[in-house]
Amino acid sequence: MLTTIITAQFPVLGALLAAGAFAKVWTVMGDSEPGVLGRLGPAVLVTDRWRTPAMLGCAGGEAVLLVGLTTTGHPLFRWGAVAFFAVSTYVLWELRRRRPDVGCGCFGEVSAIPVGLRSLGRTMVLTAMAAGMAWTPPISGWSVLTGFTWFQVLAAVGGLLVLAVLSPEIEEAAARLRYRAPCEQRPIDPAVTLGRLRSSTAWRSHERLLSSTDPIDSWRELCWRFFVYPGRSHAGDPVDVVFAVYLSGRHPAVRVAMVDVEGRPVEIGSLQESIPVSAGR
């Protein structure tokens, strides 16, 4: 039964590979806004001149894996899928650590939401699915599809539902359909964003450092709104505590930093982290 469930995940992997490849090519070749690749992984990890080749190379790799898995049961493509998703997990971890302001780019510009635990969890699940398939009988994906049973259909639907829960892009796509405009162009009341901030764990964790709960400055940059509060560092020195709230998604990311009177960053220590907002849109 376990082997049957694992082989049923082939169309799930195939659908994700196809969607990822198509979306990346569409983002590069389509009518995307200028500079979009500068906010997406893995392109953001390379210099400007290599961003387009990096995105297209990633899409090409997904297409090759899709064709190989569909037409043959050769171990090369199965273990290639394992390696691809495992490396993707590592890249997303690095993006979350080094560039917490950018999206994973997994599905092109729709994946502009900052990398969070859901995106990491999705690539880990995909890695596990690919690893399981690597140990199943070496038959082509097309043979698996033509011999599908109702039980396998239910298993595949279950896999899709798990990945859907771990995909913040679904919320972003729904928001785009609802607003007909990308996040950067949507009018969002600052009071709504402030409410999201004050309902977040990030706010509660740092509120004791604030000298006042009224912001002294606020501004918007693309999909982020920033709020500045007067505060005190752990050493008692006067600082500005800066919160950044992402403006899209039901559980947007919140970032926090402290700067001294001369504008230099102050180490927050173990409190500094990316924490989702609990309030809804």
Phi and psi restraints in degrees (value plus and minus 20) as a CYANA .aco file:
   2 LEU   PHI     -81.2   -41.2
   2 LEU   PSI     -62.0   -22.0
   3 THR   PHI     -82.3   -42.3
   3 THR   PSI     -58.4   -18.4
   4 THR   PHI     -83.2   -43.2
   4 THR   PSI     -62.5   -22.5
   5 ILE   PHI     -84.9   -44.9
   5 ILE   PSI     -61.2   -21.2
   6 ILE   PHI     -85.8   -45.8
   6 ILE   PSI     -66.9   -26.9
   7 THR   PHI     -85.0   -45.0
   7 THR   PSI     -45.2    -5.2
   8 ALA   PHI     -88.7   -48.7
   8 ALA   PSI     -33.4     6.6
   9 GLN   PHI    -104.7   -64.7
   9 GLN   PSI     -22.0    18.0
  10 PHE   PHI     -77.2   -37.2
  10 PHE   PSI     -69.5   -29.5
  11 PRO   PHI     -82.5   -42.5
  11 PRO   PSI     -46.7    -6.7
  12 VAL   PHI     -87.2   -47.2
  12 VAL   PSI     -69.4   -29.4
  13 LEU   PHI     -81.4   -41.4
  13 LEU   PSI     -62.6   -22.6
  14 GLY   PHI     -82.5   -42.5
  14 GLY   PSI     -61.4   -21.4
  15 ALA   PHI     -84.6   -44.6
  15 ALA   PSI     -60.9   -20.9
  16 LEU   PHI     -87.1   -47.1
  16 LEU   PSI     -61.1   -21.1
  17 LEU   PHI     -84.5   -44.5
  17 LEU   PSI     -63.9   -23.9
  18 ALA   PHI     -84.7   -44.7
  18 ALA   PSI     -66.0   -26.0
  19 ALA   PHI     -84.4   -44.4
  19 ALA   PSI     -60.5   -20.5
  20 GLY   PHI     -84.0   -44.0
  20 GLY   PSI     -65.6   -25.6
  21 ALA   PHI     -83.8   -43.8
  21 ALA   PSI     -66.6   -26.6
  22 PHE   PHI     -82.3   -42.3
  22 PHE   PSI     -65.1   -25.1
  23 ALA   PHI     -85.5   -45.5
  23 ALA   PSI     -58.0   -18.0
  24 LYS   PHI     -85.8   -45.8
  24 LYS   PSI     -65.1   -25.1
  25 VAL   PHI     -83.9   -43.9
  25 VAL   PSI     -60.4   -20.4
  26 TRP   PHI     -81.9   -41.9
  26 TRP   PSI     -60.8   -20.8
  27 THR   PHI     -85.0   -45.0
  27 THR   PSI     -61.3   -21.3
  28 VAL   PHI     -93.8   -53.8
  28 VAL   PSI     -65.2   -25.2
  29 MET   PHI    -111.8   -71.8
  29 MET   PSI     -40.3    -0.3
  30 GLY   PHI    -100.4   -60.4
  30 GLY   PSI    -189.9  -149.9
  31 ASP   PHI    -111.9   -71.9
  31 ASP   PSI      39.9    79.9
  32 SER   PHI    -102.0   -62.0
  32 SER   PSI     139.1   179.1
  33 GLU   PHI     -87.3   -47.3
  33 GLU   PSI     129.8   169.8
  34 PRO   PHI     -79.8   -39.8
  34 PRO   PSI     121.0   161.0
  35 GLY   PHI      58.2    98.2
  35 GLY   PSI     -10.3    29.7
  36 VAL   PHI     -84.5   -44.5
  36 VAL   PSI     -53.1   -13.1
  37 LEU   PHI     -87.5   -47.5
  37 LEU   PSI     -39.8     0.2
  38 GLY   PHI     -94.8   -54.8
  38 GLY   PSI     -22.1    17.9
  39 ARG   PHI    -142.2  -102.2
  39 ARG   PSI      -5.5    34.5
  40 LEU   PHI    -148.8  -108.8
  40 LEU   PSI     122.7   162.7
  41 GLY   PHI    -109.0   -69.0
  41 GLY   PSI     135.1   175.1
  42 PRO   PHI    -104.5   -64.5
  42 PRO   PSI     -18.8    21.2
  43 ALA   PHI     -79.9   -39.9
  43 ALA   PSI     -53.2   -13.2
  44 VAL   PHI     -88.1   -48.1
  44 VAL   PSI     -36.8     3.2
  45 LEU   PHI    -104.2   -64.2
  45 LEU   PSI     -24.5    15.5
  46 VAL   PHI    -140.9  -100.9
  46 VAL   PSI     151.2   191.2
  47 THR   PHI     -90.0   -50.0
  47 THR   PSI     145.2   185.2
  48 ASP   PHI     -73.8   -33.8
  48 ASP   PSI     -63.3   -23.3
  49 ARG   PHI     -87.6   -47.6
  49 ARG   PSI     -40.9    -0.9
  50 TRP   PHI    -122.3   -82.3
  50 TRP   PSI     -18.4    21.6
  51 ARG   PHI     -88.5   -48.5
  51 ARG   PSI     -65.5   -25.5
  52 THR   PHI     -83.2   -43.2
  52 THR   PSI     -69.1   -29.1
  53 PRO   PHI     -79.0   -39.0
  53 PRO   PSI     -56.2   -16.2
  54 ALA   PHI     -84.3   -44.3
  54 ALA   PSI     -63.7   -23.7
  55 MET   PHI     -87.1   -47.1
  55 MET   PSI     -64.0   -24.0
  56 LEU   PHI     -88.0   -48.0
  56 LEU   PSI     -55.3   -15.3
  57 GLY   PHI     -83.8   -43.8
  57 GLY   PSI     -60.6   -20.6
  58 CYS   PHI     -83.9   -43.9
  58 CYS   PSI     -62.7   -22.7
  59 ALA   PHI     -84.1   -44.1
  59 ALA   PSI     -59.6   -19.6
  60 GLY   PHI     -83.5   -43.5
  60 GLY   PSI     -60.6   -20.6
  61 GLY   PHI     -81.6   -41.6
  61 GLY   PSI     -61.6   -21.6
  62 GLU   PHI     -83.9   -43.9
  62 GLU   PSI     -60.5   -20.5
  63 ALA   PHI     -85.4   -45.4
  63 ALA   PSI     -61.4   -21.4
  64 VAL   PHI     -83.4   -43.4
  64 VAL   PSI     -64.3   -24.3
  65 LEU   PHI     -82.6   -42.6
  65 LEU   PSI     -61.0   -21.0
  66 LEU   PHI     -81.7   -41.7
  66 LEU   PSI     -68.1   -28.1
  67 VAL   PHI     -84.3   -44.3
  67 VAL   PSI     -64.0   -24.0
  68 GLY   PHI     -83.4   -43.4
  68 GLY   PSI     -63.5   -23.5
  69 LEU   PHI     -87.9   -47.9
  69 LEU   PSI     -51.9   -11.9
  70 THR   PHI     -95.9   -55.9
  70 THR   PSI     -59.0   -19.0
  71 THR   PHI    -117.1   -77.1
  71 THR   PSI     -34.1     5.9
  72 THR   PHI    -169.0  -129.0
  72 THR   PSI     138.9   178.9
  73 GLY   PHI    -124.2   -84.2
  73 GLY   PSI      -0.3    39.7
  74 HIS   PHI     -81.3   -41.3
  74 HIS   PSI     114.4   154.4
  75 PRO   PHI     -78.3   -38.3
  75 PRO   PSI     -46.1    -6.1
  76 LEU   PHI     -76.3   -36.3
  76 LEU   PSI     -64.9   -24.9
  77 PHE   PHI     -95.4   -55.4
  77 PHE   PSI     -53.9   -13.9
  78 ARG   PHI     -87.7   -47.7
  78 ARG   PSI     -67.5   -27.5
  79 TRP   PHI     -92.2   -52.2
  79 TRP   PSI     -46.0    -6.0
  80 GLY   PHI     -83.5   -43.5
  80 GLY   PSI     -58.9   -18.9
  81 ALA   PHI     -85.3   -45.3
  81 ALA   PSI     -59.8   -19.8
  82 VAL   PHI     -79.7   -39.7
  82 VAL   PSI     -68.0   -28.0
  83 ALA   PHI     -83.0   -43.0
  83 ALA   PSI     -60.7   -20.7
  84 PHE   PHI     -81.4   -41.4
  84 PHE   PSI     -69.2   -29.2
  85 PHE   PHI     -92.5   -52.5
  85 PHE   PSI     -51.9   -11.9
  86 ALA   PHI     -86.5   -46.5
  86 ALA   PSI     -64.0   -24.0
  87 VAL   PHI     -84.7   -44.7
  87 VAL   PSI     -58.2   -18.2
  88 SER   PHI     -79.9   -39.9
  88 SER   PSI     -60.5   -20.5
  89 THR   PHI     -81.4   -41.4
  89 THR   PSI     -63.4   -23.4
  90 TYR   PHI     -84.7   -44.7
  90 TYR   PSI     -62.2   -22.2
  91 VAL   PHI     -82.3   -42.3
  91 VAL   PSI     -62.4   -22.4
  92 LEU   PHI     -84.8   -44.8
  92 LEU   PSI     -57.5   -17.5
  93 TRP   PHI     -82.0   -42.0
  93 TRP   PSI     -62.4   -22.4
  94 GLU   PHI     -86.4   -46.4
  94 GLU   PSI     -59.9   -19.9
  95 LEU   PHI     -81.7   -41.7
  95 LEU   PSI     -64.1   -24.1
  96 ARG   PHI     -83.0   -43.0
  96 ARG   PSI     -52.9   -12.9
  97 ARG   PHI    -103.6   -63.6
  97 ARG   PSI     -63.7   -23.7
  98 ARG   PHI    -114.0   -74.0
  98 ARG   PSI     -54.0   -14.0
  99 ARG   PHI    -153.6  -113.6
  99 ARG   PSI      52.1    92.1
 100 PRO   PHI     -87.9   -47.9
 100 PRO   PSI     -25.6    14.4
 101 ASP   PHI    -112.1   -72.1
 101 ASP   PSI     -26.9    13.1
 102 VAL   PHI    -128.7   -88.7
 102 VAL   PSI     142.0   182.0
 103 GLY   PHI    -112.4   -72.4
 103 GLY   PSI     150.7   190.7
 104 CYS   PHI     -95.4   -55.4
 104 CYS   PSI     -44.7    -4.7
 105 GLY   PHI      51.4    91.4
 105 GLY   PSI      -7.9    32.1
 106 CYS   PHI     -77.6   -37.6
 106 CYS   PSI     -57.9   -17.9
 107 PHE   PHI    -144.0  -104.0
 107 PHE   PSI      27.8    67.8
 108 GLY   PHI      47.2    87.2
 108 GLY   PSI    -165.3  -125.3
 109 GLU   PHI     -88.7   -48.7
 109 GLU   PSI     -36.3     3.7
 110 VAL   PHI     -87.0   -47.0
 110 VAL   PSI     -45.8    -5.8
 111 SER   PHI    -113.2   -73.2
 111 SER   PSI      22.6    62.6
 112 ALA   PHI    -105.5   -65.5
 112 ALA   PSI     -25.3    14.7
 113 ILE   PHI     -86.5   -46.5
 113 ILE   PSI     116.0   156.0
 114 PRO   PHI     -72.2   -32.2
 114 PRO   PSI     121.1   161.1
 115 VAL   PHI     -81.6   -41.6
 115 VAL   PSI     107.0   147.0
 116 GLY   PHI    -147.9  -107.9
 116 GLY   PSI    -191.0  -151.0
 117 LEU   PHI     -85.9   -45.9
 117 LEU   PSI     -49.3    -9.3
 118 ARG   PHI     -87.0   -47.0
 118 ARG   PSI     -65.5   -25.5
 119 SER   PHI     -83.3   -43.3
 119 SER   PSI     -61.0   -21.0
 120 LEU   PHI     -83.5   -43.5
 120 LEU   PSI     -63.0   -23.0
 121 GLY   PHI     -81.8   -41.8
 121 GLY   PSI     -56.5   -16.5
 122 ARG   PHI     -84.5   -44.5
 122 ARG   PSI     -66.0   -26.0
 123 THR   PHI     -86.8   -46.8
 123 THR   PSI     -51.6   -11.6
 124 MET   PHI     -87.6   -47.6
 124 MET   PSI     -60.5   -20.5
 125 VAL   PHI     -84.6   -44.6
 125 VAL   PSI     -62.6   -22.6
 126 LEU   PHI     -84.0   -44.0
 126 LEU   PSI     -57.7   -17.7
 127 THR   PHI     -82.0   -42.0
 127 THR   PSI     -63.3   -23.3
 128 ALA   PHI     -84.5   -44.5
 128 ALA   PSI     -60.8   -20.8
 129 MET   PHI     -81.7   -41.7
 129 MET   PSI     -65.9   -25.9
 130 ALA   PHI     -84.8   -44.8
 130 ALA   PSI     -59.1   -19.1
 131 ALA   PHI     -84.4   -44.4
 131 ALA   PSI     -59.3   -19.3
 132 GLY   PHI     -83.6   -43.6
 132 GLY   PSI     -61.4   -21.4
 133 MET   PHI     -86.1   -46.1
 133 MET   PSI     -48.2    -8.2
 134 ALA   PHI     -84.1   -44.1
 134 ALA   PSI     -41.3    -1.3
 135 TRP   PHI    -122.9   -82.9
 135 TRP   PSI     -17.5    22.5
 136 THR   PHI    -106.3   -66.3
 136 THR   PSI     146.5   186.5
 137 PRO   PHI     -72.8   -32.8
 137 PRO   PSI     120.6   160.6
 138 PRO   PHI     -97.3   -57.3
 138 PRO   PSI      55.5    95.5
 139 ILE   PHI    -139.3   -99.3
 139 ILE   PSI     137.8   177.8
 140 SER   PHI     -91.5   -51.5
 140 SER   PSI     135.7   175.7
 141 GLY   PHI     -82.6   -42.6
 141 GLY   PSI     -53.0   -13.0
 142 TRP   PHI     -84.8   -44.8
 142 TRP   PSI     -57.8   -17.8
 143 SER   PHI     -85.0   -45.0
 143 SER   PSI     -56.7   -16.7
 144 VAL   PHI     -83.5   -43.5
 144 VAL   PSI     -65.4   -25.4
 145 LEU   PHI     -84.3   -44.3
 145 LEU   PSI     -62.0   -22.0
 146 THR   PHI     -90.0   -50.0
 146 THR   PSI     -40.3    -0.3
 147 GLY   PHI    -125.0   -85.0
 147 GLY   PSI      -0.1    39.9
 148 PHE   PHI     -83.3   -43.3
 148 PHE   PSI     119.1   159.1
 149 THR   PHI    -126.9   -86.9
 149 THR   PSI     150.1   190.1
 150 TRP   PHI     -82.4   -42.4
 150 TRP   PSI     -55.1   -15.1
 151 PHE   PHI     -83.8   -43.8
 151 PHE   PSI     -60.6   -20.6
 152 GLN   PHI     -88.0   -48.0
 152 GLN   PSI     -54.9   -14.9
 153 VAL   PHI     -80.9   -40.9
 153 VAL   PSI     -64.6   -24.6
 154 LEU   PHI     -84.5   -44.5
 154 LEU   PSI     -58.6   -18.6
 155 ALA   PHI     -85.0   -45.0
 155 ALA   PSI     -60.2   -20.2
 156 ALA   PHI     -86.3   -46.3
 156 ALA   PSI     -61.4   -21.4
 157 VAL   PHI     -82.0   -42.0
 157 VAL   PSI     -60.1   -20.1
 158 GLY   PHI     -80.9   -40.9
 158 GLY   PSI     -62.3   -22.3
 159 GLY   PHI     -83.1   -43.1
 159 GLY   PSI     -60.8   -20.8
 160 LEU   PHI     -84.2   -44.2
 160 LEU   PSI     -59.2   -19.2
 161 LEU   PHI     -84.7   -44.7
 161 LEU   PSI     -60.8   -20.8
 162 VAL   PHI     -80.2   -40.2
 162 VAL   PSI     -65.8   -25.8
 163 LEU   PHI     -88.4   -48.4
 163 LEU   PSI     -52.8   -12.8
 164 ALA   PHI     -84.3   -44.3
 164 ALA   PSI     -60.7   -20.7
 165 VAL   PHI     -82.3   -42.3
 165 VAL   PSI     -52.1   -12.1
 166 LEU   PHI    -113.0   -73.0
 166 LEU   PSI      -6.1    33.9
 167 SER   PHI    -136.6   -96.6
 167 SER   PSI      78.1   118.1
 168 PRO   PHI     -86.4   -46.4
 168 PRO   PSI     -35.5     4.5
 169 GLU   PHI     -82.9   -42.9
 169 GLU   PSI     -47.1    -7.1
 170 ILE   PHI     -82.8   -42.8
 170 ILE   PSI     -62.3   -22.3
 171 GLU   PHI     -86.6   -46.6
 171 GLU   PSI     -59.3   -19.3
 172 GLU   PHI     -86.3   -46.3
 172 GLU   PSI     -61.7   -21.7
 173 ALA   PHI     -83.6   -43.6
 173 ALA   PSI     -60.7   -20.7
 174 ALA   PHI     -84.0   -44.0
 174 ALA   PSI     -58.4   -18.4
 175 ALA   PHI     -86.0   -46.0
 175 ALA   PSI     -57.9   -17.9
 176 ARG   PHI     -86.5   -46.5
 176 ARG   PSI     -59.3   -19.3
 177 LEU   PHI     -86.5   -46.5
 177 LEU   PSI     -54.7   -14.7
 178 ARG   PHI     -94.2   -54.2
 178 ARG   PSI     -60.7   -20.7
 179 TYR   PHI    -118.6   -78.6
 179 TYR   PSI     -37.3     2.7
 180 ARG   PHI      39.2    79.2
 180 ARG   PSI       9.6    49.6
 181 ALA   PHI    -175.0  -135.0
 181 ALA   PSI     127.1   167.1
 182 PRO   PHI     -87.0   -47.0
 182 PRO   PSI     143.5   183.5
 183 CYS   PHI     -72.7   -32.7
 183 CYS   PSI     -60.1   -20.1
 184 GLU   PHI     -82.1   -42.1
 184 GLU   PSI     -43.6    -3.6
 185 GLN   PHI    -127.3   -87.3
 185 GLN   PSI     -20.2    19.8
 186 ARG   PHI    -100.1   -60.1
 186 ARG   PSI     111.8   151.8
 187 PRO   PHI     -95.0   -55.0
 187 PRO   PSI     102.8   142.8
 188 ILE   PHI    -150.3  -110.3
 188 ILE   PSI     104.8   144.8
 189 ASP   PHI     -81.3   -41.3
 189 ASP   PSI     105.4   145.4
 190 PRO   PHI     -76.1   -36.1
 190 PRO   PSI     -50.5   -10.5
 191 ALA   PHI     -84.9   -44.9
 191 ALA   PSI     -54.6   -14.6
 192 VAL   PHI     -86.3   -46.3
 192 VAL   PSI     -63.9   -23.9
 193 THR   PHI     -84.5   -44.5
 193 THR   PSI     -59.4   -19.4
 194 LEU   PHI     -82.5   -42.5
 194 LEU   PSI     -57.4   -17.4
 195 GLY   PHI     -84.0   -44.0
 195 GLY   PSI     -59.4   -19.4
 196 ARG   PHI     -83.3   -43.3
 196 ARG   PSI     -61.9   -21.9
 197 LEU   PHI     -80.3   -40.3
 197 LEU   PSI     -68.5   -28.5
 198 ARG   PHI     -93.5   -53.5
 198 ARG   PSI     -30.7     9.3
 199 SER   PHI    -116.7   -76.7
 199 SER   PSI     -18.1    21.9
 200 SER   PHI    -110.2   -70.2
 200 SER   PSI     137.6   177.6
 201 THR   PHI     -87.4   -47.4
 201 THR   PSI     -51.7   -11.7
 202 ALA   PHI     -79.2   -39.2
 202 ALA   PSI     -62.8   -22.8
 203 TRP   PHI     -84.4   -44.4
 203 TRP   PSI     -67.2   -27.2
 204 ARG   PHI     -83.5   -43.5
 204 ARG   PSI     -53.3   -13.3
 205 SER   PHI     -91.3   -51.3
 205 SER   PSI     -48.0    -8.0
 206 HIS   PHI    -131.7   -91.7
 206 HIS   PSI     -22.2    17.8
 207 GLU   PHI     -80.0   -40.0
 207 GLU   PSI     -53.7   -13.7
 208 ARG   PHI     -87.6   -47.6
 208 ARG   PSI     -35.3     4.7
 209 LEU   PHI    -106.7   -66.7
 209 LEU   PSI     -29.2    10.8
 210 LEU   PHI    -106.7   -66.7
 210 LEU   PSI     119.9   159.9
 211 SER   PHI    -104.4   -64.4
 211 SER   PSI     -41.6    -1.6
 212 SER   PHI    -169.8  -129.8
 212 SER   PSI     127.5   167.5
 213 THR   PHI    -114.8   -74.8
 213 THR   PSI     -11.6    28.4
 214 ASP   PHI    -122.8   -82.8
 214 ASP   PSI     107.3   147.3
 215 PRO   PHI     -87.6   -47.6
 215 PRO   PSI     123.8   163.8
 216 ILE   PHI    -114.1   -74.1
 216 ILE   PSI     -31.3     8.7
 217 ASP   PHI    -180.3  -140.3
 217 ASP   PSI     132.9   172.9
 218 SER   PHI    -177.4  -137.4
 218 SER   PSI     120.1   160.1
 219 TRP   PHI    -176.1  -136.1
 219 TRP   PSI     146.7   186.7
 220 ARG   PHI    -139.4   -99.4
 220 ARG   PSI     117.5   157.5
 221 GLU   PHI    -151.8  -111.8
 221 GLU   PSI      89.2   129.2
 222 LEU   PHI      33.9    73.9
 222 LEU   PSI    -135.6   -95.6
 223 CYS   PHI    -115.4   -75.4
 223 CYS   PSI      -4.4    35.6
 224 TRP   PHI    -142.6  -102.6
 224 TRP   PSI     122.1   162.1
 225 ARG   PHI    -138.4   -98.4
 225 ARG   PSI     113.4   153.4
 226 PHE   PHI    -128.2   -88.2
 226 PHE   PSI     121.0   161.0
 227 PHE   PHI    -148.3  -108.3
 227 PHE   PSI     111.8   151.8
 228 VAL   PHI    -133.8   -93.8
 228 VAL   PSI     111.3   151.3
 229 TYR   PHI    -146.1  -106.1
 229 TYR   PSI     123.8   163.8
 230 PRO   PHI     -93.4   -53.4
 230 PRO   PSI     124.3   164.3
 231 GLY   PHI    -180.3  -140.3
 231 GLY   PSI    -191.8  -151.8
 232 ARG   PHI    -149.4  -109.4
 232 ARG   PSI     117.5   157.5
 233 SER   PHI     -93.6   -53.6
 233 SER   PSI     155.5   195.5
 234 HIS   PHI     -82.6   -42.6
 234 HIS   PSI     -45.0    -5.0
 235 ALA   PHI    -106.3   -66.3
 235 ALA   PSI     -23.8    16.2
 236 GLY   PHI      72.3   112.3
 236 GLY   PSI     -16.4    23.6
 237 ASP   PHI    -101.4   -61.4
 237 ASP   PSI     127.9   167.9
 238 PRO   PHI     -88.3   -48.3
 238 PRO   PSI     114.4   154.4
 239 VAL   PHI    -163.3  -123.3
 239 VAL   PSI     146.5   186.5
 240 ASP   PHI    -123.8   -83.8
 240 ASP   PSI     106.6   146.6
 241 VAL   PHI    -118.7   -78.7
 241 VAL   PSI      98.1   138.1
 242 VAL   PHI    -129.5   -89.5
 242 VAL   PSI     101.5   141.5
 243 PHE   PHI    -125.8   -85.8
 243 PHE   PSI     120.0   160.0
 244 ALA   PHI    -142.6  -102.6
 244 ALA   PSI     105.9   145.9
 245 VAL   PHI    -136.1   -96.1
 245 VAL   PSI     104.7   144.7
 246 TYR   PHI     -91.4   -51.4
 246 TYR   PSI     122.2   162.2
 247 LEU   PHI    -118.7   -78.7
 247 LEU   PSI      -5.3    34.7
 248 SER   PHI    -157.3  -117.3
 248 SER   PSI     132.4   172.4
 249 GLY   PHI      75.1   115.1
 249 GLY   PSI     135.1   175.1
 250 ARG   PHI     -93.5   -53.5
 250 ARG   PSI     -46.8    -6.8
 251 HIS   PHI    -147.5  -107.5
 251 HIS   PSI      50.7    90.7
 252 PRO   PHI     -87.1   -47.1
 252 PRO   PSI     133.5   173.5
 253 ALA   PHI     -95.0   -55.0
 253 ALA   PSI     131.8   171.8
 254 VAL   PHI    -147.0  -107.0
 254 VAL   PSI     108.9   148.9
 255 ARG   PHI    -134.4   -94.4
 255 ARG   PSI     134.4   174.4
 256 VAL   PHI    -164.0  -124.0
 256 VAL   PSI     123.1   163.1
 257 ALA   PHI    -170.3  -130.3
 257 ALA   PSI     139.5   179.5
 258 MET   PHI    -143.7  -103.7
 258 MET   PSI     119.4   159.4
 259 VAL   PHI    -150.4  -110.4
 259 VAL   PSI     127.5   167.5
 260 ASP   PHI    -103.6   -63.6
 260 ASP   PSI    -194.9  -154.9
 261 VAL   PHI     -85.3   -45.3
 261 VAL   PSI     -40.7    -0.7
 262 GLU   PHI    -116.0   -76.0
 262 GLU   PSI     -13.4    26.6
 263 GLY   PHI      64.8   104.8
 263 GLY   PSI     -11.2    28.8
 264 ARG   PHI    -107.8   -67.8
 264 ARG   PSI     120.2   160.2
 265 PRO   PHI     -85.4   -45.4
 265 PRO   PSI     123.5   163.5
 266 VAL   PHI    -133.5   -93.5
 266 VAL   PSI     112.0   152.0
 267 GLU   PHI     -86.3   -46.3
 267 GLU   PSI     106.5   146.5
 268 ILE   PHI    -108.2   -68.2
 268 ILE   PSI     -49.0    -9.0
 269 GLY   PHI      68.5   108.5
 269 GLY   PSI    -163.3  -123.3
 270 SER   PHI     -88.9   -48.9
 270 SER   PSI     -31.9     8.1
 271 LEU   PHI     -97.3   -57.3
 271 LEU   PSI     -41.2    -1.2
 272 GLN   PHI     -97.4   -57.4
 272 GLN   PSI      99.2   139.2
 273 GLU   PHI    -183.8  -143.8
 273 GLU   PSI     149.4   189.4
 274 SER   PHI    -119.5   -79.5
 274 SER   PSI     101.4   141.4
 275 ILE   PHI    -150.4  -110.4
 275 ILE   PSI     109.3   149.3
 276 PRO   PHI     -91.7   -51.7
 276 PRO   PSI     132.8   172.8
 277 VAL   PHI    -102.8   -62.8
 277 VAL   PSI     121.1   161.1
 278 SER   PHI    -106.5   -66.5
 278 SER   PSI     -38.3     1.7
 279 ALA   PHI     -97.2   -57.2
 279 ALA   PSI     133.1   173.1
 280 GLY   PHI    -104.1   -64.1
 280 GLY   PSI     158.1   198.1
